[in-house]
Amino acid sequence: EANRSKEMNEVDEQLQDFLIRTSANLLNCDPSQVGWTDDLDEYGYSSITLNQLCALVNERFSIEVTPAVFLEHTSLAAFAAYCREHHLDRIEAALDS
């Protein structure tokens, strides 16, 4: 159980790092300006950049998420939780490769 929790922490950290760096690139800002728990529309996400984020996440982790997920999961933290809940095996496999 402790080993599984250590693995989860690593997955969480790597997923958070990927989402923050990717967001910073898409929004042309410094990663320190990307709020992990802030609403995405508060710092400049549009339908176009959400589409781009989905495409990059899908490519990186071999999953299928659509921008519609952001209607319910309005922060990067909430989106990461959704991805872990629905696609954990593929995310872990992608991070291990």
Disulfide bonds with the S-S distance in Angstrom:
none
